[in-house]
């Protein structure tokens, strides 16, 4: 009888060990956070905002790409990003993006003070005119 009882116990231990190995492999091989991308546009411009990973409470680095509707990079006089949380009445000060290349601008630290639904207003100023695009952003944490 001891041999009969040992068999189910051995199977149980083997199943538990296999489950532990599977969990460890999933955790070890799980991909790192993917960049988060927001897209929108105005009458004149197409705007793409890329975050390094999922938006989180605190400072978030943003890459802002501005093109015309044919896809050509736009060299703007100024690009600003303003995070607003209309549901809570919060707004962060607008951040001026730094030009990296034609049509590519960077905001190193756009601050998002709490989790929830935000609106990122991207304003492109060029040749004395300004156009804004509002992009929704969900912030977790």
N, C-alpha and C positions, 0 to 999 in steps of 0.2 A: 504494500500500500504506500509506502514511502516513495517509491519510484513513480507511482501514479500521481501523487500530490506534487512532486517536484516538477513534472512536465508542465502543468499549467503555470506554476510560479516562474519557471524558466521562460516560457513564452511571454508572460507579462513583463518580466524584466527586459527581455529582448525588445518588446514593443515600446517600452518606456525609453530605452536607450536609443532606439531608432528615431523616436519622436524628438528627443533632445538633439540628436545630430541634425535632423531636418530643420529645427528651429534655429540652431546655431548657423547652419549654412544660409538660411534665408536672411538672417540678420547680417551676416558677414558679406553676402553678395548683394544685398539690397542697394540699388543705385543711390548715389548722393542726390541731394535736393536738386531738381531740375530748375533752370531759369524760368521765371514767370514772365509772360509777355502780355502786354495790353496794346490794342490797336484801335485807332479811330482816325478821324480826320475832320477837316473843315472844307469850306468851298474851294480853297486853293491848295491845301496841304494834306498829305497823309502822315500820320504820326504813329510811331511805334515806340513803346517804353518797355525796356527789359530790366527786370530785377535779377540779381544773381541767384536767388532762390525764392521760396515762398515769402511773401511779405510778412514781416513780423513787427511786434511792438518795439520801438526804438528807431535807430538810424538805419536807413536802407539806401544802398547805392543804386542809382538809376542811370541807365544809358538811354538817351532819347535820340531817335532817328527821325529826321524830317525830310520828306521828299515831295516833289510835285506829283500829280496824279499819273504822270508818265513814268515815275520811278526815279527821276533824276534827283540827286541830293540838292537840298536847299541850303544856301549859306544865309543864315539869318543875322540880323543886327543883334538880336537878343532872344534867348529862349528861357522862359521861366516855368517853374513847376510849383503849384500850390496845392497841398493836400488839405481837403476839407471833409469834415464828417457832419453832414447836414442833420442827420438824425439826432445827434447829441449837441449840436451847436458849437463844435470844435473846429478850429482852423489853425493851421501852422503857417508861419510866415512864408511868403514865396521865396523860393531858392532860385538864383540865377545859375543856369547851366554854363559850363565851360566848354568852348568849342574844342573838339579833338581832331576833327577832319571835316571836310565838306559834308554837311548833313548829319554829323554825329556830335552829340553834346552829352556831357556827363554832369550829374549831380552826385557828389560823393556821399552825402548824408541827408536824405529827405527824412525828416522825423515824423513818425506816426505814434501818437501818444497812447493809443489804446486799441484793443482788438475790436473788430466790427467792420462795417461797410463804410468805405471812404470814397471820395471822388477826387481824382487827380486832375487838376486843370493845367493843361500845357498851353502856354501862350507863346506864339511865334510873332516876333516883331521884325518887319522888313520893309524898307522903303517907305517909312512913315506910317505904315498900317499895321494893325495887330489883329490876329485871329486866334481864337481859343478853341480847344478841344477838351471835353470832359470825359475822362475814362474811369469807369467803376473799378474799385479794388477792394477785395475782401482780405482783411488782416486777421490772421489767427494768432494764437499763443496760448 
